[in-house]
Amino acid sequence: QVQLVESGGGLVQVGGSLRLSCAASVRISSINAMGWYRQAPGKQRELVALITSVGATNYLDSVKGRFTISRDNAKNTVYLQMNSLKPEDTAVYYCNAVSVRYSYYWGQGTQVTVSA
């Protein structure tokens, strides 16, 4: 069982920055992949960024060049640095972990609101 706890969300103005953190209850080096998803009101949850156990990354097209996902294995924490935020980035952001057995785990979510 993997427990994930997100932090770092909040209210920011257009063009501002936030850094989300996701602390895992297990060694993230043993997790197949970790990622950040988001869900805006009335929309489906979408994958924003993903990082694998070997450090490969993948991003939603609309956040490329603005968001950066990273991991600190010593702290069992994954980060999402979000720069140049736009109103359309407003959503609840969820941390996700995929185990080596392809079980999915989710955090409770953290709200990000970008004001125009």
VOGU-3710 file (C-alpha; in Angstrom, 3 decimals, decimal comma):
1> qvqlvesggg> 0,000/0,000/0,000  1,298/3,431/-0,958  0,105/6,595/0,718  0,626/9,912/-1,032  0,316/13,346/0,538  0,294/16,442/-1,661  1,075/19,972/-0,628  1,891/23,308/-2,204  -1,327/24,284/-3,904  -2,900/27,685/-3,545
11> lvqvggslrl> -3,983/30,877/-5,226  -1,597/32,579/-7,620  -1,865/35,307/-10,228  -1,428/34,742/-13,943  2,243/34,329/-14,748  3,103/33,230/-11,246  4,680/30,030/-9,989  3,880/27,240/-7,579  5,673/24,076/-6,572  3,649/21,037/-5,652
21> scaasvriss> 5,111/18,292/-3,510  4,022/14,678/-3,141  5,438/12,714/-0,241  5,180/8,936/-0,501  5,025/6,446/2,358  7,395/4,059/0,578  10,700/4,318/-1,253  9,809/5,928/-4,545  12,780/4,206/-6,113  10,679/1,036/-5,848
31> inamgwyrqa> 7,716/2,598/-7,659  7,353/2,096/-11,386  6,256/5,651/-12,149  4,869/8,703/-10,451  2,869/11,495/-11,932  0,644/14,479/-11,506  -2,897/14,589/-12,826  -5,386/17,422/-12,693  -9,120/17,748/-12,886  -10,946/20,972/-13,559
41> pgkqrelval> -14,671/21,372/-12,828  -16,748/19,582/-15,440  -13,720/18,052/-17,112  -12,056/14,679/-17,082  -8,926/14,028/-15,100  -5,847/14,395/-17,281  -2,214/13,449/-16,958  -0,045/16,530/-16,567  3,415/15,057/-16,039  4,985/11,682/-15,438
51> itsvgatnyl> 8,381/10,506/-14,255  9,509/6,903/-14,353  11,805/5,016/-12,020  14,692/5,662/-14,396  13,940/9,371/-14,645  12,223/9,534/-18,007  9,585/12,259/-18,152  6,506/13,021/-20,172  4,296/16,111/-20,227  0,906/17,248/-21,375
61> dsvkgrftis> 1,466/19,376/-24,473  -0,111/22,465/-22,935  2,365/22,506/-20,024  5,575/21,707/-21,894  8,191/24,344/-21,242  6,309/25,650/-18,203  6,076/22,689/-15,830  8,867/20,443/-14,597  8,467/17,173/-12,745  11,309/15,910/-10,589
71> rdnakntvyl> 11,950/13,391/-7,864  14,095/13,238/-4,741  14,567/9,573/-3,869  16,220/10,416/-0,560  13,088/12,259/0,556  10,638/9,928/-1,207  9,103/13,012/-2,742  8,067/14,049/-6,230  7,715/17,684/-7,208  5,892/19,625/-9,878
81> qmnslkpedt> 7,347/23,049/-10,521  4,770/25,146/-12,323  5,828/28,415/-13,930  4,036/30,937/-16,124  0,703/29,759/-14,783  -2,436/30,428/-16,775  -6,104/30,505/-15,749  -6,626/27,243/-17,625  -4,192/25,555/-15,218  -6,786/25,986/-12,471
91> avyycnavsv> -7,728/22,529/-11,201  -7,344/20,051/-8,395  -3,964/18,403/-8,824  -3,524/14,784/-7,793  -0,355/12,853/-7,209  -0,318/9,347/-8,613  1,923/6,338/-8,170  2,000/3,187/-10,258  3,556/0,190/-8,576  5,639/-2,434/-10,319
101> rysyywgqgt> 2,491/-4,571/-10,277  0,598/-1,729/-11,967  -1,549/-0,858/-8,982  -2,594/2,796/-8,936  -2,461/4,975/-5,854  -3,761/8,524/-5,451  -3,263/11,419/-3,125  -6,125/13,484/-1,752  -5,553/16,339/-4,199  -4,506/19,948/-3,822
111> qvtvsa> -6,292/22,936/-5,311  -4,453/25,248/-7,681  -6,244/28,442/-8,637  -4,802/30,916/-11,128  -6,499/34,289/-11,077  -6,602/36,536/-14,118
//
